[in-house]
Amino acid sequence: NFIMPELSIEQVDKERISIAKKMFFGGFLGLPWLWVVNFLYFYNKNNTNRPSDLEVARYTRMSLILAVITFIGFFIWMGLFVSNWMYWGIWAENLLIGIPQGF
């Protein structure tokens, strides 16, 4: 049997901050879904007023804000691209994986 070692509150706090921070900065590497996962994972886990919970809450809040901004920007881009790609010329056709038949 594998027995987990006992961790102190400080070690657990450091680990939580480390995870929240890694997921927050990982979102900047083109993985905005990590911001959503970060928010969902830590949303209800900040229930004390310890300094570590305030720092995790800050990363959680910023993850949600950046995820919303990213997804809004993505859907605006998709709407513009889908409705106007035919008028934007060859560079827009180069972005397409397959050009729909009839165009």
C-alpha beads as a LAMMPS data file, in Angstrom:
LAMMPS data file: protein, C-alpha beads

103 atoms
102 bonds

1 atom types
1 bond types

-500.0 500.0 xlo xhi
-500.0 500.0 ylo yhi
-500.0 500.0 zlo zhi

Masses

1 110.0

Atoms # bond

1 1 1 0.000 0.000 0.000
2 1 1 1.095 3.512 -0.762
3 1 1 0.615 5.892 2.138
4 1 1 0.513 9.609 1.409
5 1 1 2.711 11.692 3.668
6 1 1 1.074 14.234 5.911
7 1 1 1.328 17.726 4.483
8 1 1 1.290 20.890 6.509
9 1 1 -1.126 23.707 5.752
10 1 1 1.762 25.780 4.377
11 1 1 2.770 23.020 1.951
12 1 1 -0.806 22.589 0.763
13 1 1 -1.155 26.356 0.315
14 1 1 2.066 26.557 -1.688
15 1 1 0.926 23.673 -3.886
16 1 1 -2.478 25.282 -4.531
17 1 1 -0.848 28.598 -5.453
18 1 1 1.604 26.772 -7.714
19 1 1 -1.165 24.907 -9.544
20 1 1 -3.322 28.032 -9.974
21 1 1 -0.330 30.031 -11.201
22 1 1 0.781 27.347 -13.701
23 1 1 -2.720 27.016 -15.136
24 1 1 -3.081 30.805 -15.359
25 1 1 0.180 31.290 -17.253
26 1 1 -0.451 28.142 -19.317
27 1 1 -3.473 29.909 -20.788
28 1 1 -1.131 32.422 -22.410
29 1 1 0.571 29.600 -24.334
30 1 1 -2.428 29.262 -26.614
31 1 1 -4.392 27.067 -24.211
32 1 1 -7.243 29.307 -23.022
33 1 1 -9.225 26.250 -21.929
34 1 1 -6.763 26.073 -19.008
35 1 1 -8.279 29.322 -17.750
36 1 1 -11.708 27.683 -17.740
37 1 1 -10.351 24.605 -15.958
38 1 1 -8.536 26.819 -13.440
39 1 1 -11.728 28.709 -12.681
40 1 1 -13.877 25.592 -12.385
41 1 1 -11.365 23.766 -10.201
42 1 1 -10.722 26.544 -7.694
43 1 1 -14.108 28.311 -7.753
44 1 1 -15.558 26.900 -4.512
45 1 1 -12.291 25.904 -2.857
46 1 1 -11.447 29.374 -1.491
47 1 1 -13.424 29.422 1.726
48 1 1 -11.056 31.030 4.214
49 1 1 -9.343 34.370 4.442
50 1 1 -5.809 33.023 4.432
51 1 1 -3.381 34.978 2.221
52 1 1 -2.906 31.916 0.031
53 1 1 -6.647 31.733 -0.678
54 1 1 -6.649 35.388 -1.674
55 1 1 -3.811 34.776 -4.125
56 1 1 -5.518 31.699 -5.581
57 1 1 -8.764 33.698 -5.837
58 1 1 -6.901 36.395 -7.784
59 1 1 -5.598 33.838 -10.319
60 1 1 -9.068 32.266 -10.488
61 1 1 -10.767 35.599 -11.144
62 1 1 -8.225 36.639 -13.769
63 1 1 -8.560 33.231 -15.454
64 1 1 -12.311 33.716 -15.791
65 1 1 -11.940 37.256 -17.154
66 1 1 -9.326 36.249 -19.731
67 1 1 -11.291 33.142 -20.776
68 1 1 -14.409 35.234 -21.397
69 1 1 -12.449 37.851 -23.363
70 1 1 -10.732 35.143 -25.435
71 1 1 -13.934 33.289 -26.266
72 1 1 -15.779 36.493 -27.152
73 1 1 -12.908 37.462 -29.460
74 1 1 -12.877 33.986 -30.993
75 1 1 -16.598 34.015 -31.751
76 1 1 -16.427 37.536 -33.184
77 1 1 -13.552 36.421 -35.440
78 1 1 -15.453 33.305 -36.521
79 1 1 -18.572 35.307 -37.325
80 1 1 -16.629 37.836 -39.367
81 1 1 -14.560 35.208 -41.150
82 1 1 -17.448 32.904 -42.022
83 1 1 -19.547 35.747 -43.376
84 1 1 -16.781 37.588 -45.275
85 1 1 -14.060 35.153 -46.319
86 1 1 -15.152 35.196 -49.962
87 1 1 -14.604 38.956 -50.175
88 1 1 -11.207 39.042 -48.440
89 1 1 -9.292 37.482 -51.280
90 1 1 -6.587 34.848 -51.492
91 1 1 -5.220 35.278 -47.956
92 1 1 -8.609 34.255 -46.520
93 1 1 -8.739 31.217 -48.801
94 1 1 -5.298 30.225 -47.544
95 1 1 -6.692 30.091 -44.013
96 1 1 -9.349 27.566 -45.032
97 1 1 -8.650 23.872 -44.721
98 1 1 -11.044 23.083 -47.545
99 1 1 -12.849 25.522 -49.787
100 1 1 -16.578 24.773 -49.911
101 1 1 -17.876 23.585 -53.285
102 1 1 -19.576 26.168 -55.434
103 1 1 -17.231 29.031 -54.573

Bonds

1 1 1 2
2 1 2 3
3 1 3 4
4 1 4 5
5 1 5 6
6 1 6 7
7 1 7 8
8 1 8 9
9 1 9 10
10 1 10 11
11 1 11 12
12 1 12 13
13 1 13 14
14 1 14 15
15 1 15 16
16 1 16 17
17 1 17 18
18 1 18 19
19 1 19 20
20 1 20 21
21 1 21 22
22 1 22 23
23 1 23 24
24 1 24 25
25 1 25 26
26 1 26 27
27 1 27 28
28 1 28 29
29 1 29 30
30 1 30 31
31 1 31 32
32 1 32 33
33 1 33 34
34 1 34 35
35 1 35 36
36 1 36 37
37 1 37 38
38 1 38 39
39 1 39 40
40 1 40 41
41 1 41 42
42 1 42 43
43 1 43 44
44 1 44 45
45 1 45 46
46 1 46 47
47 1 47 48
48 1 48 49
49 1 49 50
50 1 50 51
51 1 51 52
52 1 52 53
53 1 53 54
54 1 54 55
55 1 55 56
56 1 56 57
57 1 57 58
58 1 58 59
59 1 59 60
60 1 60 61
61 1 61 62
62 1 62 63
63 1 63 64
64 1 64 65
65 1 65 66
66 1 66 67
67 1 67 68
68 1 68 69
69 1 69 70
70 1 70 71
71 1 71 72
72 1 72 73
73 1 73 74
74 1 74 75
75 1 75 76
76 1 76 77
77 1 77 78
78 1 78 79
79 1 79 80
80 1 80 81
81 1 81 82
82 1 82 83
83 1 83 84
84 1 84 85
85 1 85 86
86 1 86 87
87 1 87 88
88 1 88 89
89 1 89 90
90 1 90 91
91 1 91 92
92 1 92 93
93 1 93 94
94 1 94 95
95 1 95 96
96 1 96 97
97 1 97 98
98 1 98 99
99 1 99 100
100 1 100 101
101 1 101 102
102 1 102 103
